[in-house]
Amino acid sequence: MDFSDLNKQIFEKKSEVDRTILRTKSPDRLVRTRARDENEARVLDELCIKRWKKAEEEGKIKYLSKRVWYYELD
């Protein structure tokens, strides 16, 4: 089989395959099955802390009591 013949066959079946994939795809969000590695978790924690501190500085977080907060979303 020639490479150009292979490309031709792929191109001919592409729309059919795309339709099949879209038809059988689950509408629900996929659940994460792989655990985050240590470095990834650390970086995400740092990003969340920075975002929280920035929201505090901008006055978007109001502490209503020790355990209750109001976070103003954009």
C-alpha positions in Angstrom: 0.0 0.0 0.0 1.3 3.4 -0.9 1.2 6.3 1.6 -1.0 8.4 -0.7 -3.5 5.5 -0.8 -3.5 5.3 2.9 -4.2 9.1 3.2 -7.0 8.8 0.7 -8.7 6.0 2.7 -8.3 8.0 5.9 -9.8 11.1 4.3 -12.7 9.1 2.9 -13.7 7.6 6.3 -12.9 10.7 8.4 -16.3 12.2 8.5 -18.0 8.9 9.4 -15.5 8.2 12.2 -15.9 11.8 13.5 -19.7 11.3 13.6 -19.4 8.0 15.4 -17.0 9.4 18.0 -19.4 12.4 18.7 -22.4 10.0 18.9 -20.8 7.7 21.4 -19.0 10.3 23.5 -20.4 10.7 27.0 -21.9 14.1 27.8 -20.6 13.9 31.4 -17.3 15.3 32.4 -14.6 12.7 32.7 -13.4 11.9 36.2 -9.7 12.2 36.9 -8.3 8.8 37.6 -4.6 9.6 37.8 -3.4 11.1 41.0 -1.6 14.4 40.8 2.2 14.2 41.3 3.7 16.1 44.2 5.1 19.0 42.1 1.8 19.5 40.3 -0.2 19.6 43.6 2.3 22.1 45.1 2.1 24.4 42.1 -1.7 24.3 42.1 -1.8 25.1 45.8 0.5 28.1 45.3 -1.7 29.4 42.5 -4.8 29.1 44.7 -3.2 30.8 47.6 -2.1 33.7 45.4 -5.6 34.0 43.9 -7.1 34.1 47.4 -4.7 36.8 48.6 -5.3 38.9 45.5 -9.1 38.6 46.1 -8.6 39.6 49.7 -6.6 42.7 48.6 -9.3 43.7 46.1 -12.0 43.4 48.8 -13.8 40.5 47.1 -13.8 38.4 50.2 -15.8 39.4 53.2 -15.4 37.4 56.5 -18.9 37.2 58.0 -17.7 35.1 60.9 -14.8 32.8 61.7 -16.2 30.0 59.5 -18.4 31.9 57.0 -17.1 34.0 54.2 -18.6 35.8 51.2 -16.6 35.6 48.0 -17.7 38.0 45.3 -17.4 36.3 41.9 -16.8 38.3 38.7 
